[in-house]
Amino acid sequence: MYIEIKEIGPEGLAISRSIGAFRLHLSGRDSIQVDTVHLSVEMNKDADGISFAGRTETEANTACAR
């Protein structure tokens, strides 16, 4: 996700987005199926830079290693 810094106004910026399910490939042949990712973020800009706080939720399925 790309966010333009100029979109953050004096009152801050709240974003809520969802990213569709995908397969995350790890080192070797391992991979994890990740369900839809839900993201909520609040961003603020001041003289020192940009601060943000947020929450990410998803479910992931992996094979048992045993």
C-alpha positions as CSV (number, residue, x, y, z in Angstrom):
1,M,0.0,0.0,0.0
2,Y,1.3,3.4,-0.9
3,I,0.2,6.6,0.9
4,E,1.0,10.1,-0.3
5,I,2.4,12.1,2.6
6,K,0.6,15.2,1.3
7,E,-2.7,13.3,2.1
8,I,-2.0,13.7,5.9
9,G,-3.7,16.9,6.9
10,P,-3.4,18.9,10.2
11,E,-6.1,16.6,11.7
12,G,-4.3,13.5,10.7
13,L,-5.4,10.7,8.4
14,A,-7.4,7.5,9.2
15,I,-7.2,4.6,6.7
16,S,-9.0,1.4,6.7
17,R,-8.2,-1.1,3.9
18,S,-8.4,-4.8,3.1
19,I,-6.0,-6.8,1.0
20,G,-7.2,-10.0,-0.6
21,A,-5.9,-13.5,0.3
22,F,-2.5,-14.5,-0.9
23,R,0.2,-17.1,-0.5
24,L,3.4,-16.0,1.3
25,H,6.5,-17.9,0.1
26,L,9.1,-18.5,2.8
27,S,12.7,-19.7,2.4
28,G,13.0,-23.1,0.8
29,R,9.8,-24.7,-0.4
30,D,7.7,-23.5,2.6
31,S,4.7,-21.2,2.1
32,I,1.8,-20.0,4.2
33,Q,-1.7,-19.3,3.0
34,V,-2.8,-15.9,4.3
35,D,-6.5,-14.9,4.4
36,T,-7.7,-11.4,3.7
37,V,-5.7,-8.8,5.7
38,H,-7.6,-6.0,7.4
39,L,-5.7,-2.9,8.2
40,S,-6.7,0.2,10.2
41,V,-4.2,3.0,10.7
42,E,-4.2,6.5,12.1
43,M,-1.3,8.8,10.9
44,N,-0.2,12.2,12.1
45,K,2.4,14.6,10.7
46,D,4.5,17.0,12.8
47,A,7.8,18.8,12.6
48,D,9.7,15.7,13.7
49,G,8.1,13.5,11.0
50,I,5.2,11.1,10.8
51,S,3.8,8.9,13.5
52,F,1.3,6.1,13.0
53,A,-0.6,3.6,15.1
54,G,-2.7,0.8,13.7
55,R,-4.1,-2.7,13.8
56,T,-3.6,-5.6,11.4
57,E,-5.8,-8.7,11.4
58,T,-5.6,-11.9,9.4
59,E,-5.6,-15.6,9.7
60,A,-2.8,-17.8,8.3
61,N,-2.7,-21.6,7.8
62,T,0.5,-23.6,8.0
63,A,1.3,-27.3,7.7
64,C,2.3,-29.1,10.9
65,A,6.0,-29.6,11.2
66,R,5.7,-32.9,13.0
